[in-house]
Amino acid sequence: MKKTLRIITLAALTTGLALWALTGWLYISDRDFWQSARKTTGTVIDLIPEYRSRSSDPARTGLSAGAGEITYSNRTDTLWRARVRFTDNKGQIREFTDRTAANPPLYDRGQQVVVLYDPKNPLNARVDGGFKYLPSVVTGFIGTAFLLPGLIMLGVLVKGSSRRRLRENGQRIEATVVDIERNGRIEVNGRSPWVLRAHWKHPASGQTLLFESENLWINPEPFLGRKTVTVFLDPRNPKRYWVDTSFLPQNA
């Protein structure tokens, strides 16, 4: 299970970071283009079809309900890109195909459109549709969709690793339970988790240390059965500790 989680985490982080790197590259590329591009008027001379296949929902074939076999059919969608003609600053006629494909088409044949092009390379042209940074926005959104879950899973792995090290190498102490209450700062589906607080007096320094458990989705009081709780403590850094709540049912 842990190995699978590591693989999923690595894949999510790698994909998210790669997409964010692509987002940065697209943004810089688009920014440089918009800053140096020249504006002119072009004409849509044709609509270029682009065919994309996708599987449709399964359909059951047979004479009666529940009989027959399930078949999948491929559905072809047609998207349209505008072929645009314009005259550059040197009087040469240029043509290009717009980068955006859509159905229904965004433009009609014969329609006048605003064209932006690179004067050093007039073939690097695009229709000014008002969405200057759309490619970088899309890749950034998808990258975030991978990166955030990856970071959450990484946090789970790091937390689990820290807990394991404390159990193996930390100082085991018995702290006195002083409070069990709900954490009102967090609410999920109308419910707030429980937290258990305990304190312990360091025998050498005399300092009283306060410990707080992780958020618990079950009241630990009925399962405690005693006035103390086990805490694993890093002797070199008392702020690093783990309140052992392994006495709770697994769904806690």
TAWO-V341000 format. One record per run of one state. SS is the DSSP state (hx for helix, st for strand, lp for the rest). FROM is the first residue (numbers start at 0). TO is the last residue. If there is no record, write none. Layout:
# TAWO-V341000
ss->(SS:SS)
from->(FROM:FROM)
to->(TO:TO)
This chain:
# TAWO-V341000
ss->(lp:hx:lp:st:lp:st:lp:st:lp:st:lp:st:lp:st:lp:st:lp:st:lp:hx:lp:st:lp:st:lp:st:lp:st:lp:st:lp:st:lp:hx:lp:st:lp:st:lp)
from->(0:1:36:37:55:58:61:68:71:73:87:92:97:101:102:111:118:120:127:133:169:170:182:187:188:190:191:193:201:207:212:215:216:220:224:227:233:240:243)
to->(0:35:36:54:57:60:67:70:72:86:91:96:100:101:110:117:119:126:132:168:169:181:186:187:189:190:192:200:206:211:214:215:219:223:226:232:239:242:251)
